């Protein structure tokens, strides 16, 4: 397996594939990992995935927790008090550290990483994919995945469309020291938030500036807030547009896309990295099943049918947030109205669920509300539910003591636990933690085991 791009998504996908003994080579254009300490946020669902793979303690050691809430359009409302998760917080972590943790995890599982490799060509046939590198080297693999960012070379070489809206507005973002942090109301388009160590993340419209220097930040802050807050000692600065695009397909033959290669949108709500990590965990076990030869005929197709609608929903909610933060009179009126409506707990809960991805329900053709949703962490006999998913296998959690998955010994684990806190007699969990089936009938269970984990 060849993966183009060793950012968080590529590294996570490599580790997922290695859990199933798939040989993996990750190619990255950069000769060294990015060094600037941009802080990214891991939302609830991503923290749950880290726990499922035994990585949570490692990322927590490098991150800083913040209470959940104030995600949607920056509206300052606390999260509902009874979110159904064991990880009701946002974890801020430097992106290079997160990449290092995930890459080390993938390498420890047996993945290979080559840096300084620029992909210049992708060809495929019925048996595999040939990837050409700058300099003429050609590498052969049965499958390949482009995790190479919003300007994905792999996507362009495949000829996959990337429709959407081009950038209309540019924004400056960086981390820097601030001598005089804002103590009251400022223009809503300005965000000055502490990230630890005396540094702040500063976000401000770029206006007519064409670069992202510290002087550009000072100029724009003075223009909109009347002060530059004494910003200095920038650790990193960047500019980004509000382009919003979604790949017309996530797969072309034996090559797939994941992360920003498949979708881009403004960073409002901090969803991009999380969306990509969740792509990787959804795709990894399905692609591994294809490589290992036990995948049901339509299993790999479910990657696109499940994840593309999720990305489309994220694009829509970021469009809404950007519109609310435009500063126009109508947008300010809508923002005031939504701020009032978020005092209604169900409204607040719905918006938080969208941002944190805990409200996702894949359509698996069942009338049971539980099926298609992720199962929150619960205590089970001998430990916790997520600790049983470290190996990336399916799990039958049975309260009845009468069900079996013995015919799938290499793909599905069984825990019989009558004390488990479940809303069903038993559930079949996919490796990504989503419920594939719920009930108590062995014949019905066997059908769903075959549907998701291949022939007995």
N, C-alpha and C positions, 0 to 999 in steps of 0.2 A: 504494500500500500504506500502510495506517495501522497504526502500532504504538502501543499504549497502555503507557507506562512507559519512562523513559529511564535505568533502572539498568543494571547490567552486561549483563543478558540482552537487554534491548531494544536497547541500543547495538550489541552484538555481532550481533544478528539484522539490524539495519539495514545494517551493513557487509557482511554476507554477501549480502543481497539486492542491494546496489549493485554487487557484483562481477559481477552478471548484468544490469546496466542497468535494474533495476526502480526506478521512482520511489518514494521512501519519505518519509513524514512521521511523525516520532516526537512523540507528545504526552506531556507530563509534568505532573502536578498541581503539583509544587513550582515556585516561581518561581526558585529558585536550587538548584544541586546541593547535596546534603548536605555539610556542612563538617566534621563531627567526624571525627577520624582513626581510625576503627575499623579494626583490622588484620584482614585476611582472608588465607586461605592458598590458594594455587594448587597443586593436586596434580599428579602426573606427567602425567595425560592432558590436563589443561587447559594445562600448559606445552607439551605436544606440539602442541596446537591453536594456541597462540600462535606457535610456530615455523612451522607450516603457513601462517600468514597474514602472516608477516614482522613480527610484533609482539613477538617474544620479547626482543630487545635493549631495546626500550622499557620493558617491564615489569621486566626485570632491573635496569635503571638506577634504579628506584624501590623495589626490594624487598630483602629480606634472606633469604638462603638458610639453610635448616636441613636437617640430614641427614634422609633418609627414615626413618621408623620411629616407634614409640610413638604410633601413630594409634588403634588399636583399643582403646577403653575406657581410654585413657591408659596401657596396659601398656607398661612401659619395656623394650622389646626393640629392638635394632638391626635394620634392614632386612636381608634376605638380600643377600649380596655381589655377586650376578650378576643384578640386575634387568635385564630386556631393554628398556632405554631409555637414551637419551642424557641424560635429565633426572631423575636419581634423587635428587631433593631436594624439599623443600617451600619455596615462595617466599611469605614474609609480605610483604604490601603493603597500604598504607592504602586502604580501599575508595574514598574520594573520588578518589584518584589513579588507581586502576584504571578507574573510571567515566570520568574525564577522558581517559585514554589511548584507551579504546574509543570514546567519543563523538567525539573529535577524528579518530580513524580513520574513523568512519562519515561525518562531515561532509566530510572530505577526499575520500571516495569519491563524495560528492554527495548524501548524505542531508540532510533538513531537520529541525531540532529546534525545537519550540515549547514553551515552559514556561508555567506558570500556566494550564494547560488541564485542566479537570476533566471527565471523561467522565460524562455522565448518562444517555445512551440509546444503544442499539445496535439497529438494524433492518436486516433483509436481505431480498433477493429473489433471483431467479434470475440477476440481472446484477451485483449488487454489495452493498455494505454502506454504510449511512448511520450515521455517528457523530454524536451530538448532544452539545454541550458546555454547561456551565453558562453561562447568558446567552443560550442559544437558537441559537448558531451550529451549522450542520449541515454536515458534511463527507462527501464521497462517495468511495468507493474500491472497487476490485474485490474486495479481500480485507482482512482485519484480523487482528491478533494481540494478545491480551492478555498483556502482560509486566508487569502491574501489581501483583505481590506476592501474599502470602498472603491478604489481604483483598480480592482482585481484584473490582473493580466489573464488569469485563467478564464474568467467570465468573458472577457473580450475575445480571447482566442476561440472560445466555444461558439461565439456569435449569439449568446443569450442576451436578449433585450433587457434594458434597465430603465423602464419608463417611470415617470414621476415628474416632480417639479424641480427646476434648477434653483440654485440659491438666489434669493431675492435680497437677503440682508446678511451682512457679515458681522461677526461678533468677535471681540477680543477676550481671551481667557488665559489666565496665568496664575502662578503662585508666587507671592512676594511678601516682604515685610510691610506692615502698615503701622505708621506711628500714631495715627489718630483715627481709629475705627469709628464708623458711623454709630452714633448713639441713639438715633431716632429715625424718623421716616426719610427715605431718599427715593429718588426716581426708581420705580419698580423694575426698570430695565437694568438697573445696577445691582449686583450681588457681591457683597464682601463678607465672606464667611471664614472663620478660623478653621485651619486644618491641622493645627498642632505645631509645637516647636516655635511658636511666635510668628508663624507664617499664615497667610490668608489666601483663599482662592478668590480672585477678583474677576468678575465677568461684567463687561460693559459693551454696548454697541460700538462697532468700529467706525461708523459714520463715513467720512470721506478719506480716512486713513487707508493706506495701501500696504502697510507693514504691521508688525506686532511688537514694536520696541517698547521699552519702558516709558519713553517719552510719549508714545501714542496713548498708552494707558493714562498718563497724567493729563494729556490734552483732553481726552474724552471725558474723564471724570470731572475735570473742571467745567467743561461745557454743560454737563448734565446735572451735576450736583453742586457746582460752585466751589468745590475743593477736590484736591487729588488725594486727600486722606494721608498724605505723607508717604506714599508708596515708594519703596526702594528695594534693592537687593533681590531682584527677581531670580527665582530658581529656574523657571521656564516660562515661556510665553508662546502663545499660538493664536491663530485666528481660524474661524470656521464659518461656513455658510449654513443656511437652513435648507439645503437641498434635501429632498425627501424622495427616495426611489426604492422600488422593490423589483427584484429580478423576475422576469416573466416566467422563468422555470428554475427549479432548484437542481435539476439534473439534465444532463445531455449524454445519453448512453452510459458509459462507465465512469463519467466524471460528475461530481456533485459540488455544490457550493454550500458554505456555512458562514455564519457571522456577517460582518460588514460586506463581504463579497456578494451577499444575497440581499442585503437591505441597508440603507443609510437613512438617517434622520437627524434632526437637531438633538443635542444632548439634554434637552429639557426633561427633567424627571430622572435622568441618569439611568436610562434603560438599555442603551446600546450594548455594552459589555455583557450585561446579564442575559440579554436576548441571545447573544452569540454563544455563551456558555451553555445555555439551555438547548440550543441547536445541537451542540456537540454531544450532549448526553442523550438526546433523542436519537441522533444518527448513529452513534458509535456501535451499540449492540446490534442494530439492524444491519449495518454494513458488515460487521463481523460475522453475523449469521449467513450473509450472502457469500462471504469468502470461505467460511468453514463448510458450506454446503448443506446446511439444514434450514435455511430460510424458506418459509412458505412463499408461494409465488408472488403475492402482492405486498409482502412485508416492507421491502425497501421503498415502495411507492408511498407508504404511510408517512414517511419522513416529510415529503412535500405537502401532502394533504393535511397533516397536522400542524406543521410549523409555519407554512406560508400564511394561513389565516391569522395566526398569532402575530406575525410580523406586520400584517396589514392593519391589525387593530392597534399595535404600538405606533405605527405611522400616523394613524388617525388621532390617537390621543396626544401625540406630540404636535400635530397640526393645531389641535384645539388649544394646547397650552401656549404655543407661540402666538396664536391670534389673541389670546387673553392678555398676553404681556406686551402687546404692540404699543400701548400708551395712547391709542386713539380713544376719543370720547366713548364710542360705542363699546369698545373692548373694556374700558374702565368700568362702565355700567354693568357689563356682564360679569366682570370680575367681582364686583361688589355683591351682585346677586348670588353667584356661586359660593362666595365666602359665607353668605348667610345660609344658603342651603346646606352647606357642609356641617352646620350645627345639627342637622338631622343625621343620626348615627348611620342609618343605612346608606345615605348618600356618601358620607365619609368613607364607610367601609368599602363601597363599590369602587370608588376612585383609588383607594389604597390597594385594593385587590388587583386593579388593572396595572398599576405601576410596579407592584412587587411580584406579579405573575402567579399569585396564589389562587386566583379565581379561574384559571384556565381549566376548561373541560373539553377534552377531545371527544368528537362524536364517534363513539365506538358501536353505535347501533343498539344501545340498551336504554330502557326506560328508567332503570335505576339511577337516581341522581349521583350515587357514589361512583358509578362506572365512568371512566374517562378522567376523573379528577385525581390529583395527587393525594396520597394518604399522609396526613401530618404525622410527625414523630409521636410515638406512644411507647409506654413502658410495656415490655413483654418479658416472658420468663427468661431469666438469664441475662437481661440487659435491655437494650433499646431496639426498636424496629430498624432504624437506619443502620445500626451496626451490622445487621444481617445482610445488607446490600453492598458491602465493601467489595465483594468479588464481581459485581456487575451482572449477577444472575437474576433470574426470576425468583419469586418467593410465593409459596402458598402458605398463608397464615390461616390456620384452621382452628376454630373454637369448638367444633363438634367432635373432633377426634376420630372421625370416620372417613375422611377423604384422603386420597393418595395422588402423588405425582411420580410414582416409582418408575414409570416408563420414560421419564425425561431426567435421568439422574445427573447428566452432565450439563443441564441447562436450568433446572429449577430446584430450589431448596424447599424444604418443608419444615414448618414449625407448628406443632399442635399445642395450643395454649388456650384453655377454656377461660382464662382470666383476661385475655387481651381485650383492650377497650375498642371494640369494633361496632359499627352499626349494621353488621351483617353476620350471619353464621360463619362465613369464611370469605376471604378475598384472595384473588390471584394478582400479584403485583408484577408489573414489568420491571426490567432493570432500571428504568428512569423514575420509578416510584409511583407511577400512575396505575390506577386500578383497572385491570383488564376484564375482570369478572367478579361477581359477588353472588353468593347463594349457598346451597347445601346439597346439590344434586351432582353425583359423580359423573353421570353421562354428559350432563351439560358442561361440567368442568373439563372433561376430556376434549370436547369440541373446541373450547377456548384455549386449552393448552396446545392443541394442534394448530389453531389459528395463529398463535403468537410464537410458538416455540418449535414448530415443525412436526414431522411425523414422529409417532411414539417409537 
